[in-house]
Amino acid sequence: MPGQPIYRGPIRPGQPLVRGPGVPAGPSRPGRGRGMHPTTPLAPEQPIPTETKRQPKSRSAQQREREIEEGKLRPISTKPKDVQVEAVNKDITVGEGITVKELSEKLGIKANIVIKRLVDKKIFATINQTLDVKTAEEVAGTFGAQTSRMSFEEEKTMEIELAEDASDQLPRAPVVTVMGHVDHGKTSLLDAIRATNVAEREAGGITQHIGAYQIQHGDRKIVFIDTPGHEAFTRMRARGAKVTDIVVLVVAADDGVMPQTLEAMDHAKAAGVPIIVAINKIDKPDAQPDRIKQQLSDRGLLAEDWGGETVMVPVSAKAKQNIELLLEMILLLADMQSLKANPNRPGVCTILEAKLDRGRGPVATVLVRNGQLKVGDHFICGTVFSKVRALINDRGDAVDLAEPSTPVEVLGLDAVPEVGETLQVVTDTAKAKQIVVYREAKARELAMAKSNRVSLETLHEQLKEGEIKELNVILKADVGGSAEVIGETLQKLSNEKVRIRVLHTGVGAITETDVLLASASDAVVIGFNVRPDRQASATAEQEKVDVRLHTIIYDLTQEIKKAMTGLLEPVFKEVYKGRAEVRETFRISKVGMVAGCYVQDGALQRGCEVRVLRDNVVVHTGKIEGLRRFKDDVSEVRNGLECGVSLANFSDVKPNDILEAFVTEKVANEAFV
């Protein structure tokens, strides 16, 4: 207590214990008295004296705020300060299928910070989760980084180009695209160069696919790409210009500059590719080469002998004149460009054509732009991830390796790729599979978004209000390039009265699924260079589905135009007679090739027309010249019997071919709009 000594000496027995005021008596032990422990709570009936209460030192809120404003005190924040994280790399590339981990590595930021930023956007992602490109760009923007989009193939190509040395580049063969108007002799000129005969095998005498060929001129190689000249194949010619180094523009000396000639010039100029003009058909009496030069000079191509820079070579594909001179000019122009590539890097190729082969599966014709493509390589091509099983060169021989500027057929694809896609050889197969899964999901979402289902209510409203009528079309072709451009051509035929909708395009034979889809959607099935299989034909007849088959695009577009206006004239309708499978072939003197056949359906009759189908693709149309059962000539062989068949003017029959017999009858055809 204040004013009292702390220690009074020992307490003797019987001496009373001196307590302070307000301190109650506590229990005492014999021999010694002791008060209560200071921490022991007091009894409730004993109030604490006012003088013992501790008065807290406090500062008014107004005074504290005033001192903070004057700078005498710092404000106390109970919430931690949010530090803005900036990206280490300010310019990054964002590719499709990028994961959170890859994004964090490109930004130079820890993955948990990126995940936190995603959570703030209500996106709950793991470190290995794939992000949408748009989302990745938004997240990178919050860290102050600028993004640029780049596909997986472009990103891999850029990485390889940054790693390779200039000494790895070696000279490569030039890639030459032959362009020009239809029937100006492009394929015939290429035949003269290759000493082959391609034009006669084309339906209607026109080229409707992209063909790639490699020739040897001295000790040098030249790769030629033959593009179709018809106006419907604009996009295919555009693809040809994209992969080429030199364009050979073929102009007929007796015809002059035509619309597709100008279009080919535009494609070449847009691609920045030099042009060599081959003035063809100079052997004709009405040829006027100087007139061609005048027409081309009016459009910006001035000949060298007229003081310009464009090489113009007068040639004749039929007479094989100046072919050597043309090849020398091509090689000279290629030397001026100093074309080089690295044959030791992973291959980068372009899909020129793709088709579905019944025996070999999906087959793609590719041109190796850079690097090498070899058997066993894993590659990614759009939504296709596969492994190269075999490579076939333009001569039909199997090869193990394809170097730069080499056209080859690739076998081993899981699906038919899109024409014009880039085929990229990959070493990181796990990443490639991830990209393919991402692309498939995106393609599925896009297809679902495009699907426009017609309900009964909307159909009734359209009919009641008399809106645009629609002609639904299901298109099947032998190769992907033809299917694409024919679909676009048909859609361009739409007018204010009739709108054409291509519901489905595909590669391969017309199947029962196509017919059922046409039946459900009131569509017309169009087959270009393909035929319906047996089940599809039966289903089409049962469901009353109109199936139109064509081999020349002129006839197809003309028929559609007439049908849209209801002006279809009486035509010859095919009446199916039967089909037989070729089991074996025999060559007999004085007769020629005889096909041993088994009649699967209907009957074969002597004199009726027949189609030879190979993998459901028409390879010949002609007549049955001879029909035999054993040694006897017969007029008809029915279902389930074997026979020998000889065809007029055709001997290239092979086992497993299908002979489809039919006759034509003149009928009045109704407009199908």
Residue pairs with C-beta under 8 A, 6 or more apart in sequence:
1 20
1 21
4 20
8 18
11 17
11 32
11 33
13 31
16 33
17 25
17 28
17 33
17 34
17 35
19 25
19 35
21 49
22 46
22 48
22 49
23 35
23 36
24 36
24 42
24 43
24 46
25 35
26 34
26 35
26 36
28 34
42 48
64 73
67 73
68 74
68 75
85 109
85 113
85 143
86 143
86 144
87 107
87 108
87 109
87 140
87 143
87 144
87 145
88 107
88 108
88 109
89 106
89 107
89 108
89 145
90 144
90 145
90 146
91 145
91 146
91 148
92 106
92 107
92 140
92 145
92 146
92 147
92 148
93 106
93 147
93 148
93 149
93 150
93 155
94 103
94 106
94 133
94 136
94 137
94 140
94 147
94 148
94 149
94 150
95 133
95 149
95 150
95 151
95 152
95 154
95 155
96 133
96 151
96 152
96 435
96 438
96 439
96 442
97 130
97 152
97 434
97 435
97 437
97 438
97 439
98 130
98 131
98 133
98 136
99 127
99 128
99 129
99 130
99 131
99 434
100 111
100 114
100 115
100 118
100 125
100 126
100 127
100 128
100 129
100 131
101 111
101 127
101 128
103 114
103 131
103 136
103 139
103 140
104 110
104 111
104 113
104 114
107 114
107 140
107 143
107 145
109 143
111 127
114 139
115 125
115 126
115 127
117 139
117 142
117 143
118 124
118 125
118 135
118 139
121 135
121 138
121 139
123 135
125 131
130 434
130 438
131 139
133 149
136 147
137 147
137 149
140 146
140 147
141 147
150 158
152 380
152 424
152 431
152 432
152 435
153 348
153 380
153 422
153 424
156 346
156 424
156 426
157 348
157 424
160 345
160 346
160 371
164 342
164 345
168 342
168 344
168 345
169 340
169 341
169 342
170 340
170 341
170 342
170 343
171 338
171 339
171 340
172 339
172 340
172 341
172 343
172 403
172 404
172 405
173 214
173 220
173 221
173 222
173 223
173 339
173 404
173 405
173 406
174 222
174 223
174 245
174 246
174 330
174 331
174 333
174 334
174 337
174 339
174 405
175 223
175 225
175 243
175 244
175 245
175 246
175 367
175 405
176 222
176 223
176 224
176 225
176 244
176 245
176 246
176 247
176 248
176 330
177 224
177 225
177 227
177 240
177 241
177 243
177 244
177 246
177 247
177 248
177 273
178 186
178 187
178 189
178 190
178 224
178 225
178 226
178 227
178 248
178 250
179 186
179 227
179 229
179 237
179 240
179 241
179 247
179 248
179 249
179 250
179 264
179 267
179 268
180 186
180 229
180 249
180 250
180 251
180 260
180 261
180 264
181 229
181 250
181 251
181 252
181 255
181 258
181 259
181 260
181 261
181 264
182 206
182 228
182 229
182 230
182 231
182 260
183 205
183 206
183 229
183 252
184 229
184 250
184 251
184 252
184 255
184 258
184 261
184 280
184 281
185 250
185 252
185 280
185 281
185 317
185 318
186 207
186 226
186 227
186 229
186 250
187 198
187 199
187 202
187 207
187 226
188 199
188 280
188 317
188 318
189 248
189 250
189 278
189 280
189 315
189 317
190 198
190 213
190 224
190 226
191 197
191 198
191 199
191 317
192 317
192 318
192 320
192 323
193 215
193 224
193 323
193 326
193 327
194 213
194 215
194 224
198 207
198 211
198 226
199 205
199 207
202 208
203 529
203 551
203 552
204 551
204 552
204 554
206 228
206 229
206 230
206 552
207 226
207 227
207 228
207 229
208 228
208 230
208 233
208 482
208 529
208 553
209 228
209 353
209 479
209 481
209 482
210 225
210 226
210 227
210 228
210 236
210 239
210 240
210 352
210 353
210 365
210 481
211 225
211 226
212 223
212 224
212 225
212 226
212 352
212 365
212 367
212 394
212 407
213 223
213 224
213 226
213 394
213 407
214 221
214 222
214 223
214 224
214 393
214 394
214 406
214 407
215 221
215 222
215 224
217 327
217 331
220 331
221 405
222 327
222 330
222 331
222 334
223 367
223 405
223 406
223 407
225 240
225 243
225 244
225 352
225 367
225 407
227 233
227 236
227 237
227 240
228 236
228 237
229 260
230 260
230 553
230 554
231 259
231 260
231 263
232 485
232 486
232 488
232 489
232 553
232 557
233 481
233 485
234 263
234 485
235 420
235 484
235 485
235 488
236 419
236 481
236 485
237 263
237 264
237 267
238 267
239 350
239 352
239 419
239 420
240 267
240 352
241 247
241 267
241 268
241 270
241 271
241 273
242 271
242 350
242 420
243 350
243 352
243 367
243 369
244 271
244 273
245 273
245 334
245 337
245 339
246 273
246 274
246 275
246 276
246 330
246 333
246 334
247 264
247 267
247 268
247 273
247 274
247 275
247 276
248 275
248 276
248 277
248 278
248 326
248 330
249 261
249 264
249 265
249 268
249 275
249 276
249 277
249 278
250 278
250 280
251 257
251 261
251 277
251 278
251 279
251 280
251 292
251 296
252 280
252 281
253 279
253 280
253 281
253 282
253 284
253 287
253 288
253 289
253 292
253 314
254 281
254 284
254 286
254 287
254 288
255 281
256 291
256 292
256 295
257 292
257 295
257 296
257 299
262 299
265 275
265 299
265 300
265 301
268 274
268 275
274 333
274 337
275 301
275 310
276 310
276 311
276 312
276 313
276 326
276 329
276 330
276 333
277 292
277 296
277 301
277 303
277 310
277 311
277 312
277 313
278 312
278 313
278 315
278 326
279 289
279 292
279 293
279 312
279 313
279 314
279 315
280 315
280 316
280 317
281 287
281 316
281 317
281 318
282 289
282 314
282 315
282 316
282 321
283 316
283 318
283 319
283 321
289 314
293 303
293 306
293 312
296 302
296 303
296 310
296 312
297 303
297 306
297 308
301 308
301 310
302 308
302 309
302 310
303 310
303 312
304 310
304 311
304 312
305 312
311 329
311 333
313 322
313 325
313 326
313 329
314 321
314 322
315 321
315 322
315 323
315 325
315 326
316 322
339 405
341 369
341 370
341 371
341 404
341 405
342 370
342 371
342 404
343 371
343 372
343 403
343 404
344 371
344 372
345 370
345 371
345 372
346 371
346 372
346 377
346 424
346 425
346 426
346 427
347 368
347 370
347 371
347 372
347 373
347 374
347 377
347 379
347 402
347 423
347 424
347 425
348 368
348 369
348 370
348 371
348 422
348 423
348 424
348 425
349 366
349 367
349 368
349 369
349 373
349 410
349 422
349 423
349 424
350 366
350 367
350 369
350 420
350 421
350 422
350 423
351 364
351 365
351 366
351 381
351 417
351 418
351 419
351 420
351 421
351 422
351 423
352 365
352 366
352 367
352 407
352 419
353 364
353 365
353 419
353 479
353 480
353 481
354 362
354 363
354 364
354 365
354 416
354 417
354 418
354 419
354 479
354 480
354 481
354 507
355 362
355 363
355 416
355 478
355 479
355 480
355 507
355 508
356 362
356 363
356 416
356 507
356 508
357 363
357 615
358 615
358 616
359 615
360 411
361 411
361 412
361 413
362 413
362 414
362 415
362 416
362 417
363 409
363 410
363 411
363 413
364 381
364 409
364 410
364 413
364 416
364 417
364 423
365 407
365 408
365 409
365 410
366 373
366 407
366 408
366 409
366 410
366 423
367 405
367 406
367 407
368 402
368 403
368 404
368 405
368 406
368 407
368 408
369 404
369 405
370 404
371 404
371 425
372 401
372 402
372 403
372 404
373 379
373 388
373 391
373 401
373 402
373 408
373 410
373 423
373 425
374 388
374 391
374 400
374 401
374 402
375 388
375 389
375 390
375 391
375 400
375 401
376 387
376 388
377 387
377 388
377 425
378 385
378 386
378 387
378 388
378 425
378 426
378 427
378 429
378 432
379 385
379 386
379 387
379 388
379 423
379 424
379 425
379 426
380 423
380 424
380 426
380 432
380 435
380 436
381 413
381 417
381 421
381 422
381 423
381 424
382 417
382 418
382 421
382 439
383 415
383 436
383 439
383 440
383 443
384 413
384 414
384 415
384 417
384 436
385 414
385 429
385 432
385 433
385 435
385 436
386 412
386 413
386 414
387 412
388 410
388 411
388 412
389 411
389 412
390 398
390 410
390 411
390 412
391 398
391 399
391 400
391 401
391 402
391 408
391 409
391 410
391 411
392 398
392 399
392 408
392 409
392 411
393 399
393 402
393 406
393 407
393 408
393 409
394 407
394 408
399 408
402 408
410 423
416 480
416 507
417 423
417 480
418 480
419 479
419 480
419 481
419 484
426 432
468 496
468 497
468 498
468 499
469 497
469 498
469 499
469 673
470 498
470 499
470 500
470 501
471 498
471 499
471 500
471 501
471 524
471 563
471 564
471 672
471 673
472 501
472 503
472 518
472 521
472 522
472 523
472 524
473 490
473 500
473 501
473 502
473 503
473 523
473 524
473 525
473 526
474 502
474 503
474 504
474 505
474 514
474 517
474 518
474 523
474 524
474 525
474 526
475 483
475 486
475 487
475 490
475 502
475 504
475 505
475 506
475 526
475 528
476 483
476 505
476 506
476 507
476 508
476 509
476 510
476 514
476 525
476 526
476 527
476 528
476 530
477 483
477 486
477 505
477 506
477 507
477 527
477 528
477 529
477 530
478 507
478 508
478 528
478 529
478 530
478 617
479 507
480 507
482 528
482 529
483 505
483 506
483 507
483 528
484 505
486 526
486 528
486 553
486 556
487 502
487 505
489 553
489 557
490 500
490 502
490 526
490 557
490 560
491 500
491 501
491 502
493 500
493 557
493 560
493 561
493 564
494 500
495 564
497 564
498 564
498 673
500 560
500 564
503 517
503 521
503 523
504 514
504 517
506 514
508 530
508 616
509 530
509 531
509 532
509 533
509 536
509 615
509 616
509 617
510 525
510 527
510 530
510 531
510 532
510 533
510 536
510 547
511 532
511 533
511 535
511 536
512 533
512 535
512 536
512 539
514 525
514 536
515 525
515 532
515 536
515 539
515 540
515 543
515 545
515 547
516 539
516 543
517 523
518 524
518 525
518 540
518 543
518 545
519 539
519 543
519 545
523 545
524 545
524 546
524 547
524 548
524 672
525 532
525 540
525 545
525 546
525 547
525 548
526 547
526 548
526 549
526 550
526 556
527 547
527 548
527 549
527 550
528 550
528 551
528 553
528 556
529 550
529 551
529 617
529 618
530 549
530 616
530 617
530 618
531 549
531 611
531 613
531 616
531 617
531 618
531 660
532 540
532 547
533 616
534 579
534 600
534 601
537 547
537 576
539 545
540 547
546 672
548 556
548 559
550 556
550 559
551 618
559 568
562 568
562 569
562 671
563 671
563 672
563 673
564 671
564 673
565 671
566 671
566 673
567 671
568 669
568 670
568 671
569 669
570 666
570 667
570 668
570 669
571 666
571 667
571 669
572 664
572 665
572 666
572 667
573 664
573 665
573 666
573 667
573 669
574 662
574 663
574 664
575 662
575 663
575 664
575 665
576 602
576 660
576 661
576 662
577 602
577 603
577 604
577 605
577 608
577 661
577 662
577 663
578 599
578 600
578 601
578 602
578 603
578 604
578 639
578 660
578 661
579 599
579 600
579 601
579 602
579 658
579 659
579 660
579 661
580 597
580 598
580 599
580 600
580 604
580 637
580 643
580 645
580 658
580 659
580 661
581 597
581 598
581 600
581 656
581 657
581 658
581 659
582 595
582 596
582 597
582 653
582 654
582 655
582 656
582 657
582 658
582 659
583 596
583 597
583 598
583 642
583 655
584 595
584 596
584 655
585 593
585 594
585 595
585 596
585 653
585 654
585 655
586 593
586 594
586 595
586 596
586 644
587 593
587 594
588 594
591 626
591 646
592 646
592 651
593 646
593 647
593 651
593 652
593 653
594 626
594 628
594 644
594 645
594 646
595 644
595 645
595 646
595 647
595 653
595 657
595 659
596 642
596 643
596 644
597 604
597 642
597 643
597 644
597 645
597 659
598 641
598 642
599 637
599 638
599 639
599 640
599 641
599 642
599 643
600 639
601 639
602 638
602 639
602 661
603 636
603 637
603 638
603 639
603 661
604 610
604 624
604 627
604 636
604 637
604 643
604 645
604 659
604 661
605 624
605 627
605 635
605 636
605 661
606 624
606 626
606 627
606 633
606 634
606 635
606 636
607 623
607 624
608 623
608 624
608 661
608 662
608 663
609 621
609 622
609 623
609 624
609 661
609 662
609 663
609 664
610 621
610 622
610 623
610 624
610 645
610 647
610 659
610 660
610 661
610 662
611 618
611 620
611 621
611 659
611 660
611 662
612 618
612 619
612 620
612 621
612 622
612 647
612 650
612 653
612 657
612 658
612 659
613 619
613 657
613 658
613 659
613 660
614 654
614 656
614 657
614 658
616 658
619 652
619 657
620 647
620 650
620 652
622 647
622 648
622 649
622 650
623 647
623 648
624 645
624 646
624 647
624 648
624 661
625 646
625 647
625 648
626 633
626 644
626 645
626 646
627 633
627 634
627 635
627 636
627 637
627 643
627 644
627 645
628 634
628 643
628 644
629 637
629 641
629 642
629 643
629 644
634 643
637 643
645 659
647 653
